[in-house]
Amino acid sequence: MVLEATMICIDNSEWMRNGDYAPSRFQAQADAVNLICGAKTQSNPENTVGVMTMAGKGVRVLVTPTSDLGKILACMHGLEVGAEANLAAAIQVAQLALKHRQNKRQQQRIIAFVGSPVKYDKKVLETIGKKLKKNNVALDIVDFGESDDEKPEKLEALIAAVNSSDSSHIVHVPPGDNALSDVLLSTPIFTGEEGGSGFAASAAAAAATGATGFEFGVDPNVDPELALALRLSMEEERARQEAIAKKAAEDSSNTENKDHASSSNNDSVMAEAEPASNASADDKKEQPKDDDDLLQQALAMSMEGGASGSAAVADAAMAEAGAVDPDLALALQMSVQDANMSSESDMSKVFEDRSFVTSILNSLPGVDPNDPSVKDLLASLHGQGEQEKKEDKSDKPEDEKN
């Protein structure tokens, strides 16, 4: 493999706006430059490539010779097209850039794309060629675009002056259906001085720029084991991605099922709670709302409960005693009557104690002792107690008289 340092001269003059090369002269030239840079850097890891422009305000070096292919390709973006190309000045600046290369063992080569007319005389170009030959600099020229009668002759004379041991080449590319880069694939500019396979050089360049037509960028005929390994790796990755997607779908379906079940349970609980709430509301509606009614019912139930309980006990005792002894039964009946009278008098005494009744009413929830209806009820009970006392007092003198 040849160890080389290469400077590529790009024609960015106004003539590059023409569309006789698809999509334009400048774009076709840029594609060819990208392929050449990829082929040079792939053929030998120590090869370096630099890029410069020949038109515009002046000759300008975009990238000095380097092995960084990304840096080389990035400099091609945003180039301006205008003015006229200065071939002689560009070749001299390229020679100066190669003279200051870091690795002095590298051979020197200049590749010039000429798509515009050449304004220099043949003698001036021959002088430049002899200077390049003296400094051991090889020159390759790609002639495309404008082709007047004098341009091919001038470029041929320049190559003849530079050529030493068939190290320099010129390629004429007429307009046509074929792309400029495709025409250059089989030329010595790609194959190099060793006459190697042009297909191998183009494949290396295409691999560097991602332009291969093979799957995974590898030709199965050249390296079948690598192609098989890449295919197996791709299939494993695809299977892994499908498994992840399937698991995610199952998890989402399980989550939806759980949410549906919980929502149905909530609906059933709500449906069961509605009748219970309706029933409790009906019960509340049936309950009396008046506090006076509640108080009167509680008092009546307490009085009826005590009387009915004592009457039931007395009846049962008298029934048992009547079956044994009539005199005992009569005595029990008289004692029960005395007990009823004493219990009624005790209840009347309790209700006569207003402080006690007021404390009881304060302890009851929802009862206001200051309510007028409650006061009227207590006053009526107190009046009944005083009336009973008067009757008892009036009955006692009559008994004493008898």
C-alpha positions in Angstrom: 0.0 0.0 0.0 1.3 3.4 -1.0 1.8 5.9 1.8 0.5 9.3 0.5 -0.4 12.8 1.4 -3.0 14.2 -1.0 -4.4 17.7 -1.6 -7.7 17.9 -3.5 -8.4 21.1 -5.4 -12.1 21.9 -5.8 -13.5 24.1 -8.6 -16.2 26.3 -7.0 -16.4 28.9 -9.8 -19.6 30.2 -11.4 -19.4 27.4 -14.1 -20.3 24.9 -11.4 -23.9 26.1 -11.4 -24.6 24.3 -14.7 -26.8 21.2 -14.7 -25.2 19.1 -17.4 -24.0 16.8 -14.7 -26.8 15.5 -12.4 -27.9 17.2 -10.2 -25.3 20.0 -10.8 -21.6 20.2 -11.6 -20.8 21.3 -8.1 -22.8 18.5 -6.4 -21.4 15.8 -8.8 -17.9 17.1 -8.0 -18.6 17.0 -4.2 -19.7 13.3 -4.5 -16.6 12.4 -6.4 -14.4 14.2 -3.8 -16.1 12.3 -0.9 -15.4 9.0 -2.6 -11.7 9.8 -3.3 -11.2 10.9 0.3 -12.8 7.6 1.6 -10.6 5.5 -0.8 -7.4 7.3 0.2 -8.0 7.0 4.0 -9.1 3.4 3.8 -6.3 2.2 1.6 -3.7 3.0 4.3 -4.4 4.2 7.9 -1.5 6.6 7.7 -2.6 8.4 4.6 -3.7 12.0 4.9 -6.0 14.1 2.8 -6.5 17.9 2.6 -9.1 20.0 0.7 -8.9 23.5 -0.8 -10.9 25.7 -3.1 -9.7 27.4 -6.3 -12.4 30.2 -6.8 -14.0 32.8 -4.7 -12.1 35.7 -3.2 -9.0 33.7 -3.5 -7.5 30.2 -3.1 -8.4 28.9 0.4 -7.3 25.8 2.2 -10.3 24.2 4.0 -8.5 21.3 5.7 -4.8 20.7 5.9 -3.7 17.0 5.3 -5.3 14.9 8.0 -6.5 11.3 8.5 -9.8 12.4 10.1 -12.4 11.5 7.5 -15.2 13.2 9.3 -13.3 16.5 9.4 -12.6 16.2 5.7 -16.2 15.5 4.7 -17.5 18.2 7.0 -15.6 21.0 5.3 -17.5 20.4 2.1 -20.8 21.8 3.5 -21.7 25.4 3.0 -19.2 26.1 0.2 -20.0 29.2 -1.8 -20.0 29.1 -5.6 -18.7 32.2 -7.5 -16.0 34.0 -9.4 -13.4 32.2 -11.5 -11.0 29.4 -10.7 -7.3 30.0 -10.4 -5.7 26.7 -11.3 -2.0 27.9 -11.2 -2.3 29.5 -7.8 -4.2 26.5 -6.4 -1.5 24.1 -7.5 1.3 26.2 -6.0 -0.6 26.6 -2.6 -1.3 22.8 -2.6 2.4 22.1 -3.2 3.2 24.4 -0.2 0.7 22.6 2.0 2.2 19.2 1.1 5.7 20.5 1.8 4.7 21.1 5.4 3.2 17.6 5.9 4.0 16.0 9.3 5.1 12.6 7.9 7.9 13.2 5.4 7.9 9.6 4.3 4.5 10.2 2.6 4.5 10.7 -1.2 3.0 13.9 -2.4 0.0 14.0 -4.7 -2.4 16.8 -6.0 -5.8 16.0 -7.4 -7.4 18.9 -9.3 -11.0 19.1 -10.5 -11.2 21.4 -13.5 -14.8 22.2 -14.7 -14.2 25.7 -16.0 -12.1 27.1 -18.8 -8.4 27.4 -18.3 -7.2 31.0 -18.8 -3.4 30.4 -18.5 -1.1 29.8 -21.5 0.4 26.4 -22.2 3.9 27.6 -21.3 2.9 28.8 -17.9 1.3 25.4 -17.1 4.4 23.6 -18.4 6.5 25.7 -16.0 4.3 24.8 -13.1 4.5 21.1 -14.1 8.3 21.1 -14.2 8.4 22.6 -10.7 6.1 19.9 -9.4 8.2 17.2 -11.0 11.4 18.7 -9.5 9.8 18.5 -6.0 8.5 14.9 -6.6 4.8 15.9 -6.5 2.4 13.8 -8.6 -0.6 15.4 -10.2 -4.0 14.0 -11.2 -6.5 16.1 -13.2 -10.3 15.4 -13.6 -11.4 17.3 -16.7 -15.2 17.9 -16.9 -17.6 20.6 -17.7 -16.4 23.2 -20.3 -14.4 21.6 -23.1 -13.2 24.2 -25.6 -10.5 23.5 -28.2 -7.6 24.7 -26.0 -8.5 23.3 -22.6 -7.7 19.6 -23.2 -4.4 20.5 -24.8 -3.3 22.8 -22.0 -4.1 20.1 -19.4 -2.4 17.4 -21.4 0.7 19.6 -21.6 0.6 20.1 -17.8 0.4 16.4 -17.1 3.2 15.7 -19.6 5.5 18.1 -17.8 4.7 16.6 -14.4 4.6 13.0 -15.3 7.4 10.8 -14.0 7.3 7.0 -14.3 3.6 7.3 -15.1 2.7 8.7 -11.7 0.4 11.4 -13.0 -2.9 11.0 -14.8 -5.7 12.9 -16.5 -9.3 11.8 -17.0 -11.8 13.5 -19.4 -15.4 13.0 -18.3 -17.9 14.2 -20.8 -21.5 15.0 -19.8 -23.9 12.0 -19.8 -26.2 9.8 -17.8 -23.3 8.3 -15.7 -22.4 10.2 -12.5 -19.0 11.7 -12.3 -18.1 9.5 -9.3 -19.1 6.3 -11.2 -16.8 7.2 -14.1 -13.9 7.7 -11.8 -14.2 4.3 -10.1 -12.2 2.5 -12.8 -9.6 5.1 -13.4 -6.0 5.2 -12.1 -7.1 8.0 -9.7 -8.9 5.4 -7.7 -6.8 2.3 -8.4 -3.5 4.0 -7.6 0.0 3.4 -8.9 0.0 -0.3 -7.9 -2.7 -1.0 -10.4 -4.9 -2.6 -7.8 -8.6 -3.5 -8.2 -10.7 -0.5 -8.9 -13.7 -2.3 -7.4 -11.8 -2.8 -4.1 -10.9 0.9 -3.9 -14.5 1.9 -4.7 -15.9 -0.5 -2.1 -13.6 0.9 0.5 -14.6 4.5 -0.4 -18.3 3.5 -0.4 -18.0 1.8 3.0 -16.5 5.0 4.4 -19.4 7.1 3.0 -22.2 4.6 3.7 -23.0 4.1 0.0 -22.7 0.3 -0.3 -25.6 -1.6 -1.7 -25.0 -4.8 0.4 -26.8 -5.6 3.6 -25.0 -4.3 6.7 -22.4 -2.7 4.3 -20.5 -6.0 3.9 -20.2 -8.1 0.7 -21.1 -11.7 1.5 -18.8 -12.9 -1.3 -15.8 -11.1 0.3 -16.4 -11.9 4.0 -19.2 -14.5 4.4 -18.5 -15.1 8.1 -18.8 -11.4 9.0 -22.0 -11.1 7.0 -23.5 -14.2 8.7 -22.5 -12.8 12.2 -24.1 -9.5 11.4 -27.3 -11.2 10.2 -27.5 -13.3 13.3 -26.9 -10.3 15.5 -29.7 -8.4 13.7 -32.1 -11.3 14.1 -31.4 -11.6 17.8 -31.9 -7.9 18.3 -35.2 -8.1 16.4 -36.4 -11.0 18.5 -35.4 -9.1 21.7 -37.3 -6.0 20.6 -40.4 -8.1 19.7 -40.3 -9.8 23.2 -40.1 -6.4 24.9 -43.0 -5.1 22.8 -45.1 -8.3 23.6 -44.4 -8.0 27.3 -45.4 -4.3 27.3 -48.6 -5.2 25.6 -49.4 -7.9 28.1 -48.7 -5.6 31.1 -51.0 -2.9 29.6 -53.8 -5.5 29.1 -53.4 -6.8 32.7 -53.6 -3.2 34.0 -56.7 -2.5 32.0 -58.4 -5.7 33.3 -57.6 -4.8 36.9 -59.0 -1.3 36.5 -62.2 -2.8 34.9 -62.6 -5.3 37.8 -62.1 -2.6 40.4 -64.6 -0.3 38.7 -67.2 -3.1 38.5 -66.7 -3.8 42.3 -67.2 -0.2 43.1 -70.4 -0.1 41.0 -71.7 -3.2 42.9 -70.9 -1.7 46.3 -72.6 1.5 45.3 -75.6 -0.4 44.1 -75.9 -2.3 47.4 -75.4 0.9 49.4 -78.2 2.7 47.7 -81.1 0.6 49.0 -79.6 0.7 52.5 -79.3 4.4 52.4 -82.9 4.7 51.1 -84.1 2.4 53.9 -82.3 4.5 56.5 -83.8 7.6 55.1 -87.3 6.1 55.2 -86.7 5.1 58.8 -85.6 8.7 59.6 -88.7 10.0 57.9 -91.0 7.7 60.0 -89.4 8.9 63.3 -91.3 11.7 65.0 -89.6 15.1 64.7 -91.1 16.9 67.7 -89.0 16.8 70.8 -92.2 17.2 73.0 -93.6 14.0 71.5 -90.4 12.1 72.2 -90.4 13.3 75.8 -94.1 12.4 76.4 -93.6 8.9 74.8 -90.5 8.2 77.0 -92.4 9.2 80.2 -95.5 7.2 79.3 -93.5 4.1 78.5 -91.6 4.3 81.8 -94.8 4.6 83.8 -96.6 1.9 81.8 -93.6 -0.4 82.1 -93.4 -0.1 85.9 -97.2 -0.6 86.4 -97.4 -3.5 84.0 -94.4 -5.2 85.5 -95.6 -5.0 89.0 -99.1 -6.0 88.0 -97.8 -9.1 86.2 -95.7 -10.1 89.2 -98.7 -9.6 91.6 -101.1 -11.6 89.4 -98.7 -14.5 89.2 -98.1 -14.4 93.0 -101.8 -14.2 93.8 -102.6 -17.1 91.4 -100.1 -19.3 93.1 -101.3 -18.3 96.6 -105.0 -18.7 95.7 -104.3 -22.2 94.8 -102.8 -22.9 98.2 -104.6 -20.6 100.7 -107.4 -18.0 100.1 -106.4 -15.9 103.1 -102.8 -15.7 101.8 -104.1 -14.5 98.5 -106.2 -11.8 100.1 -103.2 -10.5 102.0 -101.1 -10.4 98.9 -103.7 -8.4 97.0 -103.9 -5.8 99.7 -100.0 -5.5 99.7 -100.0 -5.0 96.0 -102.5 -2.2 96.2 -100.4 -0.5 98.9 -97.3 -0.9 96.7 -99.0 0.7 93.7 -100.1 3.6 95.7 -96.6 4.1 97.2 -95.0 3.9 93.7 -97.4 6.5 92.3 -96.6 8.8 95.2 -92.9 8.2 94.7 -93.1 9.1 91.0 -95.1 12.2 91.8 -92.5 13.2 94.3 -89.8 12.7 91.7 -91.5 15.0 89.2 -92.1 17.5 91.9 -88.4 17.9 92.2 -87.8 20.4 89.4 -84.0 20.5 89.7 -83.8 16.8 89.2 -86.1 16.8 86.2 -84.2 19.8 84.7 -80.8 17.9 85.1 -82.4 14.8 83.3 -83.7 17.0 80.5 -80.3 18.6 80.0 -78.7 15.2 79.7 -81.1 14.3 76.9 -79.8 15.1 73.3 -82.0 17.6 71.4 -84.1 18.6 74.4 -84.2 22.2 75.5 -85.5 22.6 79.1 -86.3 26.3 78.4 -88.7 25.3 75.6 -92.2 26.7 76.3 -93.8 23.3 75.6 -91.4 21.5 78.0 -92.2 24.1 80.7 -95.9 23.6 80.2 -95.6 19.8 80.5 -93.6 20.1 83.8 -96.1 22.6 85.2 -99.0 20.2 84.4 -97.2 17.4 86.2 -96.5 19.6 89.2 -100.1 20.6 89.3 -101.3 17.0 89.3 -98.9 16.3 92.2 -100.3 19.1 94.3 -103.9 18.1 93.6 -103.1 14.5 94.7 -101.6 15.9 98.0 -104.8 17.9 98.6 -107.0 14.8 98.1 -104.8 12.8 100.4 -105.1 15.5 103.1 -108.9 15.6 102.7 -109.2 11.8 102.9 -107.2 11.6 106.1 -109.7 13.6 108.4 -112.6 11.5 107.1 -110.8 8.3 108.0 -110.1 9.7 111.5 -113.7 10.7 112.0 -114.8 7.2 111.0 
